[in-house]
Each structure stands twice: as structure tokens, then as C-alpha cells.
Amino acid sequence: MTRRKRSPRRLTVNFDKLIAEDADLAKHDALWTRLGYRRAGGKLFGRRDGTCTLRLVWRRTVGNVKTSVSYTMQGLSLS
């Protein structure tokens, strides 16, 4: 079996710039940060139809329990 290659359309995003631009995302970030989550990263995936999907992740560890929250936006156009 061959390994699947990583998509060349996957891009890294700047968390701080996104939060500064989107009020709804800033509200969610403030809530999850207040609940003890930390920003874990974000990825922008290109789609064949020319739009993008954005996925942001926050993580938290309490004892041996690890939890994560993701925020996904689909159909974004880069300009």
C-alpha cells in the first residue's frame, strides 16, 4: 500500500489576523479561551471548485482528559 501524499492546496493561516477580522470568531475565541482552551492551529484547505474550507482548533487538557473544539467555515473565497 502506498502512502497518500499531502495536498499541496493546504495552507497555514494566521489565527490573530482572522480573529481581528471576524467578530463572531472573536466571540468564540474569547469563550473557549475563558473556558481554559488554548489555540492549537488553523488550516485552510483549497477545494476543486475554487473555494476554501477553514478549520481552526482549540485544545484543553485537564488531568488525563484531552478535549478539542473546532470551528469550520466552508465556501470561502480568497481575495
Secondary structure as GFF3:
##gff-version 3
##sequence-region A 1 79
A	DSSP	beta_strand	10	12	.	.	.	ID=ss1
A	DSSP	alpha_helix	15	21	.	.	.	ID=ss2
A	DSSP	alpha_helix	23	34	.	.	.	ID=ss3
A	DSSP	beta_strand	38	46	.	.	.	ID=ss4
A	DSSP	beta_strand	52	62	.	.	.	ID=ss5
A	DSSP	beta_strand	65	76	.	.	.	ID=ss6
###
